[in-house]
Amino acid sequence: MTPENRAAYWSATLRLRVTLLVIGFLVSFGCGILLAEPLNEFHLGGFKLGFWFAQQGAMFAFVLLGILYALRMNRIDEQFDVREE
């Protein structure tokens, strides 16, 4: 792999990681803490939505983010020809 490809690969993986970390932060801290009061006006399964995000929604979001990370990293690996055989 050339130095230019290494830099592009690192940039793509770093951009993906930062994006997913920001989404995770927004879901857990934003929806679970900062926006809990406005979200509590809505209900999901008998529970206030703010409470649901703090207790359950963040876990579901992190699982989905993990799956998304794996799928996207496979595409990035194929793009830069560093995939595992």
Secondary structure as UniProt FT lines:
FT   HELIX           3..25
FT   HELIX           26..34
FT   HELIX           36..39
FT   TURN            40..41
FT   STRAND          43..44
FT   TURN            45..46
FT   STRAND          47..48
FT   HELIX           49..52
FT   HELIX           53..57
FT   HELIX           58..79
FT   TURN            80..81
//
